[in-house]
Amino acid sequence: MTRTPRVLLLHGFPPETTGGPEDLRDHVVEALPDVDLRLATDHDDARERIPDAEVVIEHGITDDLLARADSLEWLQSLSAGVDGYDLDALAERDVVVTNVSGVHANPIAEHVLALALAFERRLPRAIEQQRDHEWRRFPAGELRGSTLGIVGVGAIGGRVAELASAVGMDVLGVKRDTSTYHDAVDEIFSPDSLHTVLGRSDYVVLACPLTEETEGMIGARELASIGPDGVLVNVARGRIVDRDALVRQIREGYLGGAALDVTDPEPLPPESPLWDSSDVIVTPHMAGGSPAFPRRCAELFVENYRRYVEGEMDEMTNRVV
């Protein structure tokens, strides 16, 4: 390595993870003993340190901090989504931006499978009966032989496909580039055929990024295509789904159910009818939580750090700017 840039790790960390920024720092230092990495203890400490930082690792950075980052050349986000960043402004500053797309794939896929099983085995009813001390047997289904549609077959969608295939589900995928796709996907479709996939699926998983094209993509017509026996599982972003249409379709029985790890807005307001619907499971944006998160992020950062210091920025993994 030819140089040692100053790296600042901000104090914020995903609350759904086991461990914290200290764990991420320790994993990085173990792999890069000579790295100049400082951990900010709070926002004020970050304000003092950030003007000299060439590299910043963060899970949420304020405009105030970005404005003070005079030496910033590389911003490593600890999120997969980058819809909250002004990427054009960062590009104008010649700041490289990378995310951690892929590190959440396994825990999110397991979360999706858990939600599908909860609906299929009718676990919410069992929990409600347990709360009421009621012993009443009821019928349940099984996932084997049912069809799962995945909108967005990237790292997360691919892992979802693997787990779904392992339990015997037929897997359909929607992907912009259909020339290549994951081996666990049985059939692949372009976005133009979205309604075909929705209509054939018992479970529909949203695993696509939030973009101008995908915002509001799932509206009343799309929910109607899923139908009264289908379940929508959203582990992408809340704004991909038309909130009012979702509430209306659930309330009127035109959609079988919804499992929401993300909502619009977040947090889900206390007055939202989605909280009290027996056909909805809400989890608080924690599908990606895992004790392995700090280690996986560190491994990705270390790989990119080595490329960065060698001037190989075009080869950095998950570069978005």
Secondary structure by P-SEA (a helix, b strand, c coil): cccccbbbbcccccccccccaaaaaaaaaaaccccbbbbbccaaaaaaccccccbbbbccccaaaaaacccccbbbbccccccccaaaaaaaacbbbbcccccaaaaaaaaaaaaaaaaaaaaaaaaaaaaaccbbbbbbbbcccbbbbbccccaaaaaaaaaaaaabbbbbbbbcccccccccccccccccaaaaaaaaccbbbbcccccccccccccaaaaaaacccbbbbbcccccccaaaaaaaaaaacccccccccccccccccccccccccccccccccccccccaaaaaaaaaaaaaaaaaaaccccccccccc
